[in-house]
Each structure stands twice: as C-alpha cells, then as structure tokens.
Amino acid sequence: MFRVIYQWQVPTENMTEFQATWQKTTDAIHHSVDGALGSFMLQSTDQPNKILTIAKWRSREDWLHFWGNSNPERMQRMRELAQRISVETFDEVEDRTR
C-alpha cells in the first residue's frame, strides 16, 4: 500500500465547508479512480487550522496517474477553501490498526 499525507491550512470560517468538500471529493475519487482506497482527516489539537488528510492508494503508480500535474481538478474546491502546505508520500511498511 501507499499513503499520501496532505497538509492544509484551513481558515476557521472555511472549516465546515472544507470538511464537507473533502468528504465528497474523497468519496468521488475512491469510487471512480482505480487504486484509490479512501482517506482520513486529522485536525491538530494545538493548531486547529492545521489539517492533515491521509490518503491510501494501492500503489505509487496509481497515485501518480491521478496526481498528474500536481493539481488534480477534483481537488480544486479544496484548494479554494484552504492552502495546501505540503504533500508527502510514504510506502506503507505495516498497518496494525483495527
């Protein structure tokens, strides 16, 4: 498996809409893009405007096919609501969550 961590800076006034947009975007990608396995969102307890969205992909190749020019159209509304700070990729070594 392959994971992608996106860090976002979300203005307080956009938080509710950002979350709703992220849910719709994640579900659409998961259901229509080969290799997309879903995502989860974390909010910093110390910096509430700092959000991490962590996507799971079957492979790096599947994600790269989706990622294209680093500005997927499907993520456009999220970028309008928040600043994407970083994107970092990881090979999943082991997952012991339940």
Biopython code that builds the backbone (N, CA, C, O; Angstrom):
import numpy as np
from Bio.PDB.StructureBuilder import StructureBuilder

atoms = [
    (1, "MET", "N", (0.833, -1.176, 0.000)),
    (1, "MET", "CA", (0.000, 0.000, 0.000)),
    (1, "MET", "C", (0.887, 1.253, 0.000)),
    (1, "MET", "O", (2.084, 1.202, 0.282)),
    (2, "PHE", "N", (0.256, 2.349, -0.321)),
    (2, "PHE", "CA", (0.956, 3.615, -0.472)),
    (2, "PHE", "C", (0.095, 4.695, 0.175)),
    (2, "PHE", "O", (-1.121, 4.722, -0.015)),
    (3, "ARG", "N", (0.723, 5.578, 0.936)),
    (3, "ARG", "CA", (-0.010, 6.643, 1.625)),
    (3, "ARG", "C", (0.490, 8.011, 1.166)),
    (3, "ARG", "O", (1.669, 8.188, 0.863)),
    (4, "VAL", "N", (-0.429, 8.969, 1.123)),
    (4, "VAL", "CA", (-0.091, 10.347, 0.778)),
    (4, "VAL", "C", (-0.650, 11.238, 1.869)),
    (4, "VAL", "O", (-1.841, 11.188, 2.179)),
    (5, "ILE", "N", (0.224, 12.061, 2.454)),
    (5, "ILE", "CA", (-0.200, 12.981, 3.513)),
    (5, "ILE", "C", (-0.190, 14.392, 2.944)),
    (5, "ILE", "O", (0.845, 14.913, 2.525)),
    (6, "TYR", "N", (-1.373, 14.991, 2.942)),
    (6, "TYR", "CA", (-1.539, 16.377, 2.506)),
    (6, "TYR", "C", (-1.692, 17.225, 3.767)),
    (6, "TYR", "O", (-2.503, 16.900, 4.635)),
    (7, "GLN", "N", (-0.937, 18.287, 3.872)),
    (7, "GLN", "CA", (-1.112, 19.225, 4.985)),
    (7, "GLN", "C", (-1.806, 20.468, 4.445)),
    (7, "GLN", "O", (-1.437, 21.006, 3.401)),
    (8, "TRP", "N", (-2.819, 20.909, 5.181)),
    (8, "TRP", "CA", (-3.635, 22.060, 4.791)),
    (8, "TRP", "C", (-3.667, 23.101, 5.901)),
    (8, "TRP", "O", (-3.609, 22.761, 7.083)),
    (9, "GLN", "N", (-3.758, 24.348, 5.523)),
    (9, "GLN", "CA", (-4.040, 25.443, 6.453)),
    (9, "GLN", "C", (-5.440, 25.926, 6.097)),
    (9, "GLN", "O", (-5.651, 26.512, 5.036)),
    (10, "VAL", "N", (-6.393, 25.677, 6.991)),
    (10, "VAL", "CA", (-7.797, 25.961, 6.707)),
    (10, "VAL", "C", (-8.273, 27.109, 7.594)),
    (10, "VAL", "O", (-8.257, 26.982, 8.819)),
    (11, "PRO", "N", (-8.696, 28.228, 7.003)),
    (11, "PRO", "CA", (-9.239, 29.313, 7.816)),
    (11, "PRO", "C", (-10.455, 28.823, 8.612)),
    (11, "PRO", "O", (-11.254, 28.028, 8.116)),
    (12, "THR", "N", (-10.580, 29.297, 9.823)),
    (12, "THR", "CA", (-11.663, 28.879, 10.711)),
    (12, "THR", "C", (-13.024, 28.973, 10.041)),
    (12, "THR", "O", (-13.857, 28.077, 10.178)),
    (13, "GLU", "N", (-13.243, 30.052, 9.323)),
    (13, "GLU", "CA", (-14.551, 30.268, 8.701)),
    (13, "GLU", "C", (-14.825, 29.302, 7.544)),
    (13, "GLU", "O", (-15.964, 29.201, 7.089)),
    (14, "ASN", "N", (-13.814, 28.598, 7.069)),
    (14, "ASN", "CA", (-13.988, 27.646, 5.971)),
    (14, "ASN", "C", (-13.988, 26.188, 6.426)),
    (14, "ASN", "O", (-14.176, 25.285, 5.610)),
    (15, "MET", "N", (-13.780, 25.955, 7.712)),
    (15, "MET", "CA", (-13.563, 24.595, 8.206)),
    (15, "MET", "C", (-14.738, 23.657, 7.888)),
    (15, "MET", "O", (-14.521, 22.549, 7.399)),
    (16, "THR", "N", (-15.954, 24.080, 8.155)),
    (16, "THR", "CA", (-17.115, 23.214, 7.926)),
    (16, "THR", "C", (-17.262, 22.884, 6.447)),
    (16, "THR", "O", (-17.487, 21.729, 6.088)),
    (17, "GLU", "N", (-17.136, 23.884, 5.594)),
    (17, "GLU", "CA", (-17.259, 23.642, 4.158)),
    (17, "GLU", "C", (-16.087, 22.813, 3.632)),
    (17, "GLU", "O", (-16.265, 21.963, 2.760)),
    (18, "PHE", "N", (-14.888, 23.064, 4.167)),
    (18, "PHE", "CA", (-13.731, 22.283, 3.749)),
    (18, "PHE", "C", (-13.960, 20.803, 4.067)),
    (18, "PHE", "O", (-13.705, 19.941, 3.227)),
    (19, "GLN", "N", (-14.434, 20.513, 5.262)),
    (19, "GLN", "CA", (-14.667, 19.121, 5.642)),
    (19, "GLN", "C", (-15.715, 18.472, 4.739)),
    (19, "GLN", "O", (-15.530, 17.341, 4.290)),
    (20, "ALA", "N", (-16.800, 19.173, 4.475)),
    (20, "ALA", "CA", (-17.849, 18.631, 3.603)),
    (20, "ALA", "C", (-17.321, 18.416, 2.180)),
    (20, "ALA", "O", (-17.638, 17.413, 1.540)),
    (21, "THR", "N", (-16.526, 19.351, 1.700)),
    (21, "THR", "CA", (-15.941, 19.233, 0.356)),
    (21, "THR", "C", (-14.965, 18.074, 0.309)),
    (21, "THR", "O", (-14.955, 17.304, -0.652)),
    (22, "TRP", "N", (-14.136, 17.946, 1.353)),
    (22, "TRP", "CA", (-13.185, 16.829, 1.422)),
    (22, "TRP", "C", (-13.935, 15.487, 1.403)),
    (22, "TRP", "O", (-13.513, 14.557, 0.715)),
    (23, "GLN", "N", (-15.031, 15.383, 2.145)),
    (23, "GLN", "CA", (-15.806, 14.139, 2.170)),
    (23, "GLN", "C", (-16.310, 13.786, 0.772)),
    (23, "GLN", "O", (-16.155, 12.649, 0.326)),
    (24, "LYS", "N", (-16.906, 14.746, 0.085)),
    (24, "LYS", "CA", (-17.434, 14.496, -1.259)),
    (24, "LYS", "C", (-16.305, 14.157, -2.237)),
    (24, "LYS", "O", (-16.431, 13.249, -3.059)),
    (25, "THR", "N", (-15.214, 14.895, -2.135)),
    (25, "THR", "CA", (-14.080, 14.679, -3.028)),
    (25, "THR", "C", (-13.475, 13.304, -2.807)),
    (25, "THR", "O", (-13.213, 12.573, -3.762)),
    (26, "THR", "N", (-13.253, 12.951, -1.546)),
    (26, "THR", "CA", (-12.675, 11.648, -1.213)),
    (26, "THR", "C", (-13.570, 10.517, -1.703)),
    (26, "THR", "O", (-13.089, 9.561, -2.311)),
    (27, "ASP", "N", (-14.858, 10.621, -1.443)),
    (27, "ASP", "CA", (-15.784, 9.570, -1.873)),
    (27, "ASP", "C", (-15.792, 9.442, -3.395)),
    (27, "ASP", "O", (-15.789, 8.330, -3.923)),
    (28, "ALA", "N", (-15.801, 10.567, -4.100)),
    (28, "ALA", "CA", (-15.817, 10.536, -5.568)),
    (28, "ALA", "C", (-14.543, 9.900, -6.115)),
    (28, "ALA", "O", (-14.600, 9.078, -7.030)),
    (29, "ILE", "N", (-13.400, 10.278, -5.560)),
    (29, "ILE", "CA", (-12.135, 9.706, -6.017)),
    (29, "ILE", "C", (-12.094, 8.208, -5.716)),
    (29, "ILE", "O", (-11.698, 7.407, -6.563)),
    (30, "HIS", "N", (-12.506, 7.842, -4.511)),
    (30, "HIS", "CA", (-12.478, 6.441, -4.102)),
    (30, "HIS", "C", (-13.323, 5.567, -5.029)),
    (30, "HIS", "O", (-12.943, 4.442, -5.352)),
    (31, "HIS", "N", (-14.469, 6.093, -5.451)),
    (31, "HIS", "CA", (-15.392, 5.309, -6.266)),
    (31, "HIS", "C", (-15.091, 5.345, -7.762)),
    (31, "HIS", "O", (-15.630, 4.539, -8.521)),
    (32, "SER", "N", (-14.237, 6.271, -8.190)),
    (32, "SER", "CA", (-14.059, 6.406, -9.640)),
    (32, "SER", "C", (-12.612, 6.334, -10.138)),
    (32, "SER", "O", (-12.381, 6.272, -11.345)),
    (33, "VAL", "N", (-11.639, 6.340, -9.225)),
    (33, "VAL", "CA", (-10.237, 6.323, -9.647)),
    (33, "VAL", "C", (-9.618, 4.989, -9.250)),
    (33, "VAL", "O", (-9.610, 4.615, -8.078)),
    (34, "ASP", "N", (-9.105, 4.286, -10.241)),
    (34, "ASP", "CA", (-8.506, 2.985, -9.993)),
    (34, "ASP", "C", (-7.350, 3.100, -9.000)),
    (34, "ASP", "O", (-6.450, 3.921, -9.178)),
    (35, "GLY", "N", (-7.380, 2.286, -7.973)),
    (35, "GLY", "CA", (-6.309, 2.250, -6.983)),
    (35, "GLY", "C", (-6.528, 3.145, -5.780)),
    (35, "GLY", "O", (-5.788, 3.039, -4.802)),
    (36, "ALA", "N", (-7.526, 4.030, -5.819)),
    (36, "ALA", "CA", (-7.811, 4.914, -4.681)),
    (36, "ALA", "C", (-8.578, 4.125, -3.624)),
    (36, "ALA", "O", (-9.608, 3.519, -3.920)),
    (37, "LEU", "N", (-8.071, 4.136, -2.390)),
    (37, "LEU", "CA", (-8.652, 3.310, -1.327)),
    (37, "LEU", "C", (-9.240, 4.121, -0.177)),
    (37, "LEU", "O", (-9.524, 3.564, 0.883)),
    (38, "GLY", "N", (-9.427, 5.426, -0.369)),
    (38, "GLY", "CA", (-10.034, 6.249, 0.671)),
    (38, "GLY", "C", (-9.023, 7.095, 1.412)),
    (38, "GLY", "O", (-7.834, 7.096, 1.091)),
    (39, "SER", "N", (-9.512, 7.819, 2.412)),
    (39, "SER", "CA", (-8.686, 8.785, 3.122)),
    (39, "SER", "C", (-9.277, 9.040, 4.503)),
    (39, "SER", "O", (-10.436, 8.717, 4.763)),
    (40, "PHE", "N", (-8.471, 9.623, 5.383)),
    (40, "PHE", "CA", (-8.999, 10.109, 6.651)),
    (40, "PHE", "C", (-8.408, 11.479, 6.934)),
    (40, "PHE", "O", (-7.381, 11.856, 6.371)),
    (41, "MET", "N", (-9.076, 12.223, 7.820)),
    (41, "MET", "CA", (-8.694, 13.601, 8.130)),
    (41, "MET", "C", (-8.355, 13.717, 9.606)),
    (41, "MET", "O", (-9.038, 13.158, 10.464)),
    (42, "LEU", "N", (-7.280, 14.459, 9.885)),
    (42, "LEU", "CA", (-6.871, 14.758, 11.255)),
    (42, "LEU", "C", (-6.791, 16.267, 11.434)),
    (42, "LEU", "O", (-6.377, 16.989, 10.527)),
    (43, "GLN", "N", (-7.191, 16.736, 12.610)),
    (43, "GLN", "CA", (-7.095, 18.157, 12.946)),
    (43, "GLN", "C", (-6.175, 18.290, 14.157)),
    (43, "GLN", "O", (-6.338, 17.583, 15.151)),
    (44, "SER", "N", (-5.213, 19.196, 14.064)),
    (44, "SER", "CA", (-4.272, 19.409, 15.161)),
    (44, "SER", "C", (-5.009, 19.944, 16.384)),
    (44, "SER", "O", (-5.838, 20.848, 16.276)),
    (45, "THR", "N", (-4.700, 19.381, 17.541)),
    (45, "THR", "CA", (-5.308, 19.885, 18.774)),
    (45, "THR", "C", (-4.663, 21.198, 19.214)),
    (45, "THR", "O", (-5.304, 22.010, 19.882)),
    (46, "ASP", "N", (-3.408, 21.407, 18.847)),
    (46, "ASP", "CA", (-2.704, 22.633, 19.229)),
    (46, "ASP", "C", (-2.893, 23.757, 18.227)),
    (46, "ASP", "O", (-2.871, 24.931, 18.594)),
    (47, "GLN", "N", (-3.079, 23.404, 16.970)),
    (47, "GLN", "CA", (-3.275, 24.387, 15.896)),
    (47, "GLN", "C", (-4.502, 23.958, 15.092)),
    (47, "GLN", "O", (-4.355, 23.282, 14.074)),
    (48, "PRO", "N", (-5.707, 24.334, 15.524)),
    (48, "PRO", "CA", (-6.938, 23.825, 14.902)),
    (48, "PRO", "C", (-7.072, 24.104, 13.403)),
    (48, "PRO", "O", (-7.856, 23.440, 12.726)),
    (49, "ASN", "N", (-6.333, 25.060, 12.883)),
    (49, "ASN", "CA", (-6.399, 25.342, 11.445)),
    (49, "ASN", "C", (-5.487, 24.425, 10.634)),
    (49, "ASN", "O", (-5.512, 24.450, 9.403)),
    (50, "LYS", "N", (-4.688, 23.620, 11.319)),
    (50, "LYS", "CA", (-3.794, 22.675, 10.649)),
    (50, "LYS", "C", (-4.511, 21.338, 10.489)),
    (50, "LYS", "O", (-4.895, 20.692, 11.464)),
    (51, "ILE", "N", (-4.677, 20.947, 9.234)),
    (51, "ILE", "CA", (-5.401, 19.721, 8.901)),
    (51, "ILE", "C", (-4.478, 18.813, 8.094)),
    (51, "ILE", "O", (-3.760, 19.272, 7.206)),
    (52, "LEU", "N", (-4.507, 17.534, 8.411)),
    (52, "LEU", "CA", (-3.835, 16.530, 7.599)),
    (52, "LEU", "C", (-4.908, 15.637, 6.991)),
    (52, "LEU", "O", (-5.814, 15.183, 7.690)),
    (53, "THR", "N", (-4.807, 15.386, 5.696)),
    (53, "THR", "CA", (-5.644, 14.383, 5.063)),
    (53, "THR", "C", (-4.701, 13.300, 4.553)),
    (53, "THR", "O", (-3.725, 13.582, 3.858)),
    (54, "ILE", "N", (-5.007, 12.073, 4.905)),
    (54, "ILE", "CA", (-4.098, 10.968, 4.629)),
    (54, "ILE", "C", (-4.820, 9.953, 3.745)),
    (54, "ILE", "O", (-5.743, 9.262, 4.175)),
    (55, "ALA", "N", (-4.369, 9.892, 2.506)),
    (55, "ALA", "CA", (-4.999, 9.030, 1.512)),
    (55, "ALA", "C", (-4.264, 7.706, 1.393)),
    (55, "ALA", "O", (-3.043, 7.637, 1.531)),
    (56, "LYS", "N", (-5.022, 6.676, 1.138)),
    (56, "LYS", "CA", (-4.456, 5.338, 0.945)),
    (56, "LYS", "C", (-4.667, 4.936, -0.516)),
    (56, "LYS", "O", (-5.767, 5.031, -1.061)),
    (57, "TRP", "N", (-3.574, 4.484, -1.124)),
    (57, "TRP", "CA", (-3.599, 4.062, -2.519)),
    (57, "TRP", "C", (-3.052, 2.649, -2.628)),
    (57, "TRP", "O", (-2.246, 2.225, -1.799)),
    (58, "ARG", "N", (-3.482, 1.931, -3.631)),
    (58, "ARG", "CA", (-2.993, 0.576, -3.869)),
    (58, "ARG", "C", (-1.506, 0.609, -4.208)),
    (58, "ARG", "O", (-0.750, -0.265, -3.785)),
    (59, "SER", "N", (-1.082, 1.637, -4.985)),
    (59, "SER", "CA", (0.318, 1.727, -5.372)),
    (59, "SER", "C", (0.701, 3.175, -5.679)),
    (59, "SER", "O", (-0.161, 4.023, -5.908)),
    (60, "ARG", "N", (1.993, 3.438, -5.679)),
    (60, "ARG", "CA", (2.505, 4.763, -6.057)),
    (60, "ARG", "C", (2.113, 5.085, -7.499)),
    (60, "ARG", "O", (1.779, 6.228, -7.813)),
    (61, "GLU", "N", (2.154, 4.089, -8.363)),
    (61, "GLU", "CA", (1.811, 4.291, -9.768)),
    (61, "GLU", "C", (0.359, 4.753, -9.922)),
    (61, "GLU", "O", (0.071, 5.645, -10.720)),
    (62, "ASP", "N", (-0.555, 4.144, -9.155)),
    (62, "ASP", "CA", (-1.966, 4.570, -9.204)),
    (62, "ASP", "C", (-2.101, 6.025, -8.783)),
    (62, "ASP", "O", (-2.811, 6.799, -9.425)),
    (63, "TRP", "N", (-1.418, 6.395, -7.704)),
    (63, "TRP", "CA", (-1.493, 7.787, -7.233)),
    (63, "TRP", "C", (-0.881, 8.739, -8.251)),
    (63, "TRP", "O", (-1.452, 9.794, -8.527)),
    (64, "LEU", "N", (0.273, 8.385, -8.813)),
    (64, "LEU", "CA", (0.917, 9.250, -9.801)),
    (64, "LEU", "C", (0.018, 9.466, -11.022)),
    (64, "LEU", "O", (-0.024, 10.564, -11.578)),
    (65, "HIS", "N", (-0.690, 8.430, -11.432)),
    (65, "HIS", "CA", (-1.624, 8.569, -12.550)),
    (65, "HIS", "C", (-2.715, 9.591, -12.202)),
    (65, "HIS", "O", (-3.080, 10.414, -13.041)),
    (66, "PHE", "N", (-3.232, 9.542, -10.977)),
    (66, "PHE", "CA", (-4.231, 10.516, -10.517)),
    (66, "PHE", "C", (-3.615, 11.894, -10.350)),
    (66, "PHE", "O", (-4.203, 12.892, -10.766)),
    (67, "TRP", "N", (-2.442, 11.955, -9.748)),
    (67, "TRP", "CA", (-1.798, 13.218, -9.360)),
    (67, "TRP", "C", (-1.441, 14.071, -10.568)),
    (67, "TRP", "O", (-1.569, 15.295, -10.518)),
    (68, "GLY", "N", (-1.002, 13.454, -11.636)),
    (68, "GLY", "CA", (-0.731, 14.160, -12.883)),
    (68, "GLY", "C", (0.176, 15.358, -12.728)),
    (68, "GLY", "O", (1.373, 15.208, -12.482)),
    (69, "ASN", "N", (-0.380, 16.542, -12.870)),
    (69, "ASN", "CA", (0.405, 17.779, -12.829)),
    (69, "ASN", "C", (0.442, 18.396, -11.432)),
    (69, "ASN", "O", (0.751, 19.580, -11.303)),
    (70, "SER", "N", (0.146, 17.653, -10.413)),
    (70, "SER", "CA", (0.138, 18.098, -9.005)),
    (70, "SER", "C", (-1.023, 19.013, -8.666)),
    (70, "SER", "O", (-1.059, 19.588, -7.578)),
    (71, "ASN", "N", (-1.962, 19.156, -9.570)),
    (71, "ASN", "CA", (-3.133, 19.988, -9.319)),
    (71, "ASN", "C", (-4.392, 19.305, -9.837)),
    (71, "ASN", "O", (-5.053, 19.835, -10.730)),
    (72, "PRO", "N", (-4.735, 18.145, -9.299)),
    (72, "PRO", "CA", (-5.906, 17.439, -9.806)),
    (72, "PRO", "C", (-7.160, 18.321, -9.740)),
    (72, "PRO", "O", (-7.445, 18.958, -8.726)),
    (73, "GLU", "N", (-7.885, 18.332, -10.842)),
    (73, "GLU", "CA", (-9.097, 19.153, -10.916)),
    (73, "GLU", "C", (-10.088, 18.788, -9.816)),
    (73, "GLU", "O", (-10.796, 19.653, -9.300)),
    (74, "ARG", "N", (-10.139, 17.519, -9.461)),
    (74, "ARG", "CA", (-11.100, 17.080, -8.434)),
    (74, "ARG", "C", (-10.831, 17.705, -7.061)),
    (74, "ARG", "O", (-11.716, 17.737, -6.207)),
    (75, "MET", "N", (-9.607, 18.201, -6.854)),
    (75, "MET", "CA", (-9.258, 18.816, -5.569)),
    (75, "MET", "C", (-9.341, 20.349, -5.624)),
    (75, "MET", "O", (-8.966, 21.024, -4.665)),
    (76, "GLN", "N", (-9.825, 20.892, -6.729)),
    (76, "GLN", "CA", (-9.850, 22.342, -6.923)),
    (76, "GLN", "C", (-10.611, 23.068, -5.814)),
    (76, "GLN", "O", (-10.102, 24.044, -5.262)),
    (77, "ARG", "N", (-11.807, 22.616, -5.482)),
    (77, "ARG", "CA", (-12.602, 23.315, -4.464)),
    (77, "ARG", "C", (-11.906, 23.297, -3.106)),
    (77, "ARG", "O", (-12.001, 24.270, -2.359)),
    (78, "MET", "N", (-11.218, 22.226, -2.777)),
    (78, "MET", "CA", (-10.476, 22.176, -1.520)),
    (78, "MET", "C", (-9.393, 23.247, -1.513)),
    (78, "MET", "O", (-9.162, 23.896, -0.492)),
    (79, "ARG", "N", (-8.725, 23.433, -2.657)),
    (79, "ARG", "CA", (-7.667, 24.447, -2.759)),
    (79, "ARG", "C", (-8.231, 25.864, -2.714)),
    (79, "ARG", "O", (-7.516, 26.799, -2.356)),
    (80, "GLU", "N", (-9.491, 26.033, -3.070)),
    (80, "GLU", "CA", (-10.130, 27.346, -2.956)),
    (80, "GLU", "C", (-10.463, 27.691, -1.502)),
    (80, "GLU", "O", (-10.492, 28.862, -1.122)),
    (81, "LEU", "N", (-10.711, 26.667, -0.705)),
    (81, "LEU", "CA", (-11.101, 26.859, 0.691)),
    (81, "LEU", "C", (-9.921, 26.885, 1.651)),
    (81, "LEU", "O", (-10.033, 27.413, 2.758)),
    (82, "ALA", "N", (-8.797, 26.323, 1.242)),
    (82, "ALA", "CA", (-7.650, 26.181, 2.146)),
    (82, "ALA", "C", (-6.357, 26.231, 1.345)),
    (82, "ALA", "O", (-6.345, 26.043, 0.129)),
    (83, "GLN", "N", (-5.284, 26.488, 2.055)),
    (83, "GLN", "CA", (-3.961, 26.473, 1.421)),
    (83, "GLN", "C", (-3.342, 25.097, 1.630)),
    (83, "GLN", "O", (-3.201, 24.629, 2.759)),
    (84, "ARG", "N", (-2.982, 24.469, 0.537)),
    (84, "ARG", "CA", (-2.283, 23.192, 0.645)),
    (84, "ARG", "C", (-0.816, 23.502, 0.934)),
    (84, "ARG", "O", (-0.131, 24.092, 0.098)),
    (85, "ILE", "N", (-0.334, 23.110, 2.106)),
    (85, "ILE", "CA", (1.008, 23.425, 2.568)),
    (85, "ILE", "C", (2.032, 22.440, 2.014)),
    (85, "ILE", "O", (3.111, 22.838, 1.575)),
    (86, "SER", "N", (1.690, 21.155, 2.035)),
    (86, "SER", "CA", (2.657, 20.157, 1.587)),
    (86, "SER", "C", (1.947, 18.876, 1.176)),
    (86, "SER", "O", (0.794, 18.625, 1.527)),
    (87, "VAL", "N", (2.687, 18.079, 0.417)),
    (87, "VAL", "CA", (2.258, 16.742, 0.016)),
    (87, "VAL", "C", (3.477, 15.850, 0.197)),
    (87, "VAL", "O", (4.542, 16.111, -0.362)),
    (88, "GLU", "N", (3.308, 14.794, 0.984)),
    (88, "GLU", "CA", (4.424, 13.891, 1.240)),
    (88, "GLU", "C", (3.938, 12.460, 1.046)),
    (88, "GLU", "O", (2.831, 12.116, 1.460)),
    (89, "THR", "N", (4.755, 11.637, 0.424)),
    (89, "THR", "CA", (4.346, 10.268, 0.123)),
    (89, "THR", "C", (5.151, 9.261, 0.937)),
    (89, "THR", "O", (6.307, 9.494, 1.290)),
    (90, "PHE", "N", (4.497, 8.128, 1.225)),
    (90, "PHE", "CA", (5.098, 7.083, 2.046)),
    (90, "PHE", "C", (4.680, 5.713, 1.533)),
    (90, "PHE", "O", (3.528, 5.498, 1.155)),
    (91, "ASP", "N", (5.631, 4.800, 1.527)),
    (91, "ASP", "CA", (5.292, 3.393, 1.329)),
    (91, "ASP", "C", (4.855, 2.847, 2.678)),
    (91, "ASP", "O", (5.533, 3.044, 3.686)),
    (92, "GLU", "N", (3.721, 2.162, 2.691)),
    (92, "GLU", "CA", (3.241, 1.579, 3.935)),
    (92, "GLU", "C", (4.034, 0.313, 4.226)),
    (92, "GLU", "O", (4.030, -0.627, 3.430)),
    (93, "VAL", "N", (4.709, 0.291, 5.360)),
    (93, "VAL", "CA", (5.516, -0.861, 5.747)),
    (93, "VAL", "C", (4.636, -1.878, 6.473)),
    (93, "VAL", "O", (4.705, -3.077, 6.200)),
    (94, "GLU", "N", (3.821, -1.396, 7.389)),
    (94, "GLU", "CA", (2.956, -2.281, 8.156)),
    (94, "GLU", "C", (1.825, -1.457, 8.741)),
    (94, "GLU", "O", (2.035, -0.317, 9.157)),
    (95, "ASP", "N", (0.631, -2.022, 8.775)),
    (95, "ASP", "CA", (-0.530, -1.359, 9.365)),
    (95, "ASP", "C", (-1.148, -2.305, 10.381)),
    (95, "ASP", "O", (-1.695, -3.346, 10.019)),
    (96, "ARG", "N", (-1.059, -1.943, 11.639)),
    (96, "ARG", "CA", (-1.603, -2.797, 12.691)),
    (96, "ARG", "C", (-2.841, -2.178, 13.324)),
    (96, "ARG", "O", (-3.222, -2.560, 14.431)),
    (97, "THR", "N", (-3.484, -1.215, 12.633)),
    (97, "THR", "CA", (-4.722, -0.652, 13.142)),
    (97, "THR", "C", (-5.850, -1.655, 12.946)),
    (97, "THR", "O", (-5.744, -2.574, 12.134)),
    (98, "ARG", "N", (-6.898, -1.475, 13.677)),
    (98, "ARG", "CA", (-8.056, -2.377, 13.559)),
    (98, "ARG", "C", (-9.255, -1.625, 13.091)),
    (98, "ARG", "O", (-10.327, -2.210, 12.930)),
]
sb = StructureBuilder()
sb.init_structure("model")
sb.init_model(0)
sb.init_chain("A")
sb.init_seg("    ")
for serial, (resi, resn, name, xyz) in enumerate(atoms, 1):
    if name == "N":
        sb.init_residue(resn, " ", resi, " ")
    sb.init_atom(name, np.array(xyz, "f"), 0.0, 1.0, " ", f" {name:<3s}", serial, name[0])
structure = sb.get_structure()
